[in-house]
Amino acid sequence: MSPNNDAKKEKEKDQAAARSFQAVKGMHDVLPVDEPYWEKIEGAARGLARRYGFSRIEPPVLEFAELYNKTSGEATDVVQKEMYTLKTKGGDFLALRPEYTPGIARAYMEHGMSRLPQPQRLIAMGPIFRHERPQLGRARQFTQIDLETLGGVSDPMYDAETISFFSDLLAELKIKAPILRLNSIGCRVCRPIYKKQLITYYKSHEAELCDDCRSRLESNPLRLLDCKEPECEKLKADAPSILDKLCITCSNHFKEVLEYLDEVKIPYELDPRLVRGLDYYSRTVFEFYASGPEEEIGAVAAGGRYDYLMETIGGHITPAIGGASGVERLIAVMRAKEIAPNGNGSSNGAGIASKRVFFAHAGDLSRKRSFALVKMLREKGFMVSESLAKDSLGNQLKVADKEGIGLALILGQKEMYENTVILRDLTSGIQEELSVDRLVDELKRRLSMK
């Protein structure tokens, strides 16, 4: 064989080797050109988390696979098709996390976080792994901003607060007029009745279903409402609506969520076909989409309530609500909309965000207005703590005392009608009544003095 032929074969061999050293299908590199977007998004999320009173938690990337089998559901796509699993030399069966919520719930229980002030507001940011078919808006490794509120009571205010956080995040990223879709999928009382009606409806159309939906019909019928196959999409229109089947408790809960969103002027669309692909959800579920052609990228934030999850891993029923946003999808939307990632995600008022104020209400009539004022102050850059789910003013102020906060704002029925708020120094007990119009300037002055 000639030297020329040898050289040619060696070159072809090197080229073949070079082609093989590529990123794994469905996974990607974060390049320097993308870094400004990452800084913008992560900075905005961390800044909002501070103002909303969320603290960081970061469970490990590897968990026992059984954790996801028990919580996410053995009949879900995440568990059946998408988990990356491995067996260790010691025989442990582990999974790369396909979502954050079960790991955070496990950490909450394992570390006795129920003994801490409730609810626990937690935020995590990190990689998620799912063996999905790579396409626009879907990768096999992606990064999530995950928000969880665990413990306390199953108060609709926390549902609205979680939705408000993601609404604010999209606003900080200049993603305008997002579409918020909402639904309630009921509880253990009303959902089984609805599932039976859903199964009855789809059984009469079983021949028209795709293969996946036929297999889900008995084990996970709600997922049929989430199918994107054309033949299944047509059947959704006449499927029974769960909003007509909610028990009185779930109906009232959902009504209050909507009232809180109305109070802070977050627009929404009711979508009785909206379900989430995991077994643990109950009551409120939501999804945000970018408006315009970018809606095709997929949901840019989504989540829901999961009051029963803790019970499935050996704990007590624990009220909880969470949501997550994919960083790569946010970047895709920002690029598509030509939103420049200027700045580092900090917002106006960042200098005073390190100083905390506590907001309390006096009476049920003032709770929703308090919720709106808390949101306004956070938008102005203040770090506001609150315990609005508690009925007693005294119990709320005890929380402020435990957290070492020296300044409180109190809104009662009288103040609500006069458009004022009480500003109380919790150290001296001295208080004064302020017009809401003067509140931001006065807080800036007071907090810069401390």
C-alpha positions in Angstrom: 0.0 0.0 0.0 1.4 3.4 -0.9 2.2 6.1 1.7 -0.5 8.3 0.1 -3.2 5.7 0.7 -2.0 5.3 4.3 -2.2 9.0 4.9 -5.7 9.2 3.3 -7.0 6.3 5.5 -5.5 8.0 8.6 -7.2 11.3 7.7 -10.5 9.6 7.2 -10.1 7.8 10.6 -9.3 11.1 12.3 -12.4 12.7 10.7 -14.6 9.9 11.8 -13.3 10.1 15.4 -13.8 13.9 15.4 -17.4 13.4 14.2 -18.0 11.0 17.1 -16.9 13.5 19.7 -20.0 15.6 19.8 -22.5 16.6 22.4 -24.9 13.8 23.3 -28.1 14.0 21.4 -30.6 16.3 23.1 -27.9 17.9 25.3 -26.1 21.1 24.5 -23.2 23.4 25.5 -23.7 26.8 27.2 -21.4 29.0 25.1 -19.9 32.4 26.1 -22.3 34.0 23.6 -25.2 32.8 25.7 -23.8 33.9 29.0 -25.5 37.4 29.1 -28.9 35.6 28.8 -28.1 33.2 31.7 -26.9 36.1 33.9 -30.0 38.1 33.2 -32.5 35.2 33.9 -30.7 33.9 37.0 -30.2 37.4 38.4 -33.8 38.3 37.9 -35.0 35.0 39.5 -32.7 35.4 42.5 -33.6 39.0 43.0 -37.3 38.2 42.9 -36.8 35.2 45.3 -35.2 37.5 47.8 -38.1 40.0 47.6 -40.7 37.3 47.9 -38.9 35.7 50.8 -37.7 32.4 49.1 -34.6 30.7 50.3 -32.3 28.5 48.3 -32.4 24.7 48.4 -30.5 22.3 46.2 -31.2 18.6 46.4 -28.7 16.2 44.6 -28.9 15.4 41.0 -29.1 11.6 41.8 -32.0 10.2 43.9 -33.4 6.7 44.4 -35.5 5.9 41.3 -38.3 4.7 43.6 -38.8 8.3 44.8 -40.0 9.3 41.4 -42.0 6.0 40.9 -44.0 6.8 44.1 -44.5 10.5 43.5 -44.5 11.3 39.8 -46.5 8.1 39.1 -45.5 4.8 37.5 -48.0 5.3 34.7 -46.6 8.7 33.7 -44.3 9.4 30.7 -41.6 10.7 33.0 -41.3 7.4 34.8 -42.1 5.0 32.0 -40.2 6.6 29.1 -38.0 9.6 30.2 -36.0 8.8 33.3 -32.3 8.2 33.0 -31.6 5.4 35.5 -28.5 3.5 36.6 -27.5 0.7 39.0 -24.5 1.4 41.2 -21.9 -1.2 42.0 -23.5 -1.5 45.4 -26.8 -2.4 43.8 -28.7 0.9 44.4 -31.2 1.8 41.6 -30.8 5.6 41.0 -32.2 8.1 38.6 -31.0 11.5 37.3 -33.6 13.9 38.5 -36.4 14.4 35.9 -37.9 17.2 38.0 -37.2 19.0 41.3 -40.4 18.7 43.3 -40.0 15.1 44.7 -36.4 15.7 45.8 -37.3 18.9 47.6 -40.2 17.2 49.3 -37.9 14.4 50.4 -35.4 17.0 51.8 -38.2 18.8 53.6 -39.3 15.6 55.3 -35.8 14.2 55.9 -34.4 17.3 57.5 -37.5 18.0 59.7 -38.3 21.3 58.0 -41.9 21.0 59.1 -40.6 22.2 62.6 -39.4 25.5 61.0 -41.8 28.5 60.5 -44.4 27.5 57.9 -44.7 27.7 55.1 -41.2 27.1 53.8 -40.6 29.1 50.6 -37.8 27.4 48.6 -36.1 28.1 45.3 -33.7 25.8 43.3 -31.9 26.2 40.0 -30.1 23.4 38.2 -30.1 20.7 35.6 -33.0 18.4 34.8 -32.7 15.2 32.7 -35.5 13.6 30.6 -35.1 11.2 27.6 -37.5 13.1 25.4 -37.5 13.4 21.6 -35.4 16.5 21.0 -37.3 19.3 19.3 -38.0 23.0 19.6 -38.3 23.9 23.3 -37.4 20.3 24.5 -34.0 19.0 25.3 -32.7 16.0 27.3 -30.7 18.1 29.7 -32.2 21.5 30.5 -32.1 23.9 33.4 -35.0 24.8 35.6 -35.8 27.6 38.0 -38.0 25.8 40.5 -40.2 27.4 43.2 -41.9 25.5 46.0 -44.0 26.6 49.0 -44.4 23.7 51.5 -46.3 23.5 54.8 -48.8 25.8 56.5 -52.3 25.7 55.2 -53.7 25.0 51.7 -54.5 28.7 51.2 -55.4 30.0 47.7 -53.2 33.0 48.3 -50.1 30.8 48.0 -51.3 29.5 44.6 -51.7 33.1 43.5 -48.3 34.1 44.9 -46.6 31.3 42.9 -48.3 32.5 39.7 -47.5 36.1 40.6 -43.8 35.2 40.9 -43.6 33.8 37.4 -45.6 36.7 36.1 -43.1 39.1 37.6 -40.2 37.0 36.3 -41.5 37.2 32.7 -42.1 41.0 33.2 -38.5 41.5 34.4 -37.3 39.6 31.3 -39.4 42.0 29.1 -41.5 39.1 27.8 -44.7 41.0 27.4 -48.4 39.9 27.5 -47.8 36.2 28.3 -50.7 33.9 28.2 -51.7 32.3 31.5 -53.9 29.2 31.4 -55.5 28.0 34.5 -57.5 25.0 35.7 -58.4 23.1 38.8 -58.1 19.3 38.6 -59.9 18.7 41.9 -59.1 16.6 44.9 -59.5 13.1 46.2 -63.2 13.7 46.7 -64.2 15.0 43.3 -61.5 13.9 40.9 -62.3 10.1 41.0 -65.9 10.9 40.0 -64.6 13.0 37.1 -62.1 10.3 36.0 -65.0 7.7 35.7 -66.9 10.1 33.5 -63.8 10.7 31.4 -63.1 7.0 31.0 -66.7 6.4 30.0 -66.5 9.2 27.3 -63.2 8.0 25.9 -64.2 4.3 25.9 -67.0 5.2 23.4 -64.3 6.6 21.1 -61.5 4.1 21.9 -61.0 3.1 18.3 -60.2 6.8 17.4 -57.4 7.1 20.1 -53.7 6.9 19.5 -51.8 3.9 20.9 -50.5 5.9 23.9 -53.9 7.1 24.9 -55.4 3.6 24.6 -52.8 2.4 27.1 -53.4 5.4 29.4 -57.2 5.1 29.4 -57.4 3.0 32.6 -54.2 3.9 34.3 -53.9 7.7 33.7 -57.1 9.0 31.9 -56.4 12.7 32.7 -53.3 12.5 30.3 -55.7 12.0 27.4 -56.5 15.7 27.7 -52.9 16.5 27.2 -52.3 14.5 24.0 -51.2 16.5 21.0 -52.0 13.8 18.4 -54.5 15.2 15.8 -57.0 12.4 16.2 -57.0 12.8 20.0 -57.1 16.6 19.8 -60.5 16.4 18.1 -62.0 14.4 20.9 -61.1 16.9 23.6 -63.8 19.4 22.5 -66.6 17.2 23.7 -64.9 15.6 26.7 -66.6 16.4 30.0 -65.2 19.5 31.8 -63.8 19.0 35.3 -64.8 22.5 36.3 -68.4 21.3 36.3 -67.5 18.4 38.6 -65.5 20.1 41.4 -66.6 19.6 45.0 -67.7 22.8 46.9 -64.3 23.0 48.7 -62.3 22.8 45.4 -64.7 25.2 43.7 -64.3 27.8 46.5 -60.5 27.3 46.5 -60.2 27.9 42.8 -62.6 30.9 43.0 -60.4 32.5 45.6 -57.3 31.9 43.5 -58.9 33.8 40.6 -60.0 36.6 43.0 -56.4 37.1 44.1 -55.2 37.2 40.5 -57.9 39.7 39.7 -56.8 41.8 42.7 -53.2 42.1 41.3 -54.5 42.4 37.7 -52.9 39.3 36.3 -54.9 38.3 33.2 -55.7 34.6 32.7 -57.7 32.1 30.6 -59.6 29.2 32.1 -58.7 26.0 30.4 -60.7 23.0 31.6 -58.6 20.7 29.4 -55.3 21.7 31.2 -53.7 18.9 33.2 -50.2 18.3 34.3 -48.3 15.1 33.3 -47.6 14.0 36.9 -49.8 12.1 39.4 -49.3 14.2 42.5 -51.0 17.4 41.3 -54.4 18.5 42.9 -56.5 21.5 42.6 -54.8 24.5 40.9 -52.6 23.9 37.8 -51.2 26.6 35.5 -49.1 27.2 32.5 -47.6 30.4 31.0 -46.9 30.8 27.3 -45.3 33.5 25.4 -47.7 35.3 23.1 -47.4 35.3 19.3 -45.5 32.7 17.2 -43.2 32.0 20.3 -46.1 30.1 21.9 -44.9 27.1 19.8 -41.8 27.0 21.9 -44.0 25.5 24.7 -44.8 26.6 28.3 -42.2 29.0 29.7 -43.5 28.4 33.3 -45.9 25.9 34.7 -46.9 24.2 38.0 -49.6 23.5 40.4 -50.7 22.4 43.9 -49.6 19.0 45.3 -51.1 18.6 48.8 -50.8 14.8 48.8 -47.3 14.3 47.6 -45.6 14.2 51.1 -48.0 11.4 52.1 -46.8 9.2 49.3 -43.2 9.2 50.7 -44.2 8.4 54.3 -45.1 11.8 55.6 -48.3 13.6 56.6 -50.5 15.4 54.2 -48.7 18.7 53.7 -50.1 21.6 51.8 -47.8 22.6 48.9 -47.7 24.5 45.7 -44.9 24.8 43.2 -43.9 25.9 39.7 -40.9 25.8 37.4 -39.5 27.7 34.4 -37.0 26.4 31.9 -34.0 28.7 31.3 -33.4 27.5 27.8 -37.0 28.1 26.8 -36.8 31.6 28.2 -33.7 32.3 26.2 -35.4 30.9 23.1 -38.3 33.3 23.6 -36.0 36.2 24.3 -34.0 35.5 21.1 -37.2 35.1 19.0 -38.6 38.3 20.3 -35.2 40.1 20.0 -35.1 41.0 23.7 -31.5 42.0 24.5 -30.1 40.6 27.7 -28.9 44.0 29.0 -28.0 44.2 32.7 -27.7 41.5 35.2 -31.4 41.0 36.1 -31.4 43.4 39.1 -34.4 45.7 39.1 -35.0 49.2 40.4 -34.7 49.4 44.2 -32.0 46.8 44.4 -30.2 48.9 47.0 -33.1 48.7 49.4 -34.0 45.0 48.7 -31.5 44.0 51.4 -33.8 45.6 54.0 -36.9 43.8 55.0 -40.4 45.0 56.0 -43.2 42.9 57.3 -46.8 43.3 56.0 -49.8 42.2 58.1 -53.5 42.4 57.6 -56.3 42.9 60.2 -59.4 41.1 59.1 -60.5 39.0 56.2 -61.7 41.9 54.1 -58.2 43.4 53.9 -56.4 40.2 53.0 -56.7 40.5 49.2 -55.9 44.2 49.2 -52.8 43.4 51.4 -51.8 40.8 48.8 -51.9 43.5 46.1 -49.9 46.0 48.2 -47.2 43.3 49.0 -46.9 42.7 45.2 -46.6 46.4 44.5 -43.8 46.8 47.1 -41.9 43.8 45.7 -42.1 45.3 42.2 -40.6 48.5 43.6 -37.6 46.5 44.9 -38.5 46.0 48.6 -38.0 42.7 50.3 -41.3 42.0 51.9 -42.1 39.2 54.4 -45.7 38.3 55.3 -47.9 35.7 56.8 -51.2 36.7 55.3 -52.6 33.2 55.6 -52.8 33.6 59.4 -56.0 35.2 60.6 -54.8 36.8 63.8 -52.8 40.0 63.6 -51.0 39.0 66.8 -49.9 35.7 65.2 -48.7 37.5 62.1 -46.6 39.9 64.1 -45.1 37.0 66.1 -43.7 35.8 62.8 -42.1 39.2 62.2 -40.6 39.0 65.7 -39.1 35.6 65.0 -37.6 36.8 61.8 -36.1 39.8 63.5 -37.9 42.4 61.4 -38.2 45.8 62.9 -40.7 47.5 60.7 -44.3 46.4 59.9 -47.1 47.6 57.7 -50.6 46.9 58.9 -53.8 47.1 56.8 -57.2 46.9 58.4 -60.7 47.5 57.1 -60.6 51.2 58.1 -57.3 51.8 56.4 -58.4 49.9 53.3 -61.3 52.3 52.7 -59.2 55.4 53.5 -56.4 54.2 51.2 -53.9 54.3 54.1 -51.7 51.9 55.9 -50.3 51.8 59.5 -46.5 51.9 59.7 -45.3 50.5 63.0 -41.8 50.4 64.5 -41.8 46.9 66.1 -39.0 47.9 68.4 -40.4 51.0 70.0 -44.1 50.4 69.3 -44.5 53.8 67.8 -46.8 53.9 64.8 -48.3 56.3 62.3 -50.8 56.3 59.5 -49.6 56.8 56.0 -51.3 57.4 52.7 -50.6 54.5 50.3 -49.4 57.2 47.8 -46.6 58.1 50.3 -45.7 54.6 51.2 -42.8 53.9 48.8 -41.0 57.1 49.5 -41.4 56.8 53.3 -40.1 53.2 53.3 -37.1 54.2 51.3 -36.3 56.9 53.8 -36.9 54.7 56.8 -34.9 51.7 55.6 -32.0 53.9 54.5 -31.8 55.2 58.1 -31.5 51.7 59.6 
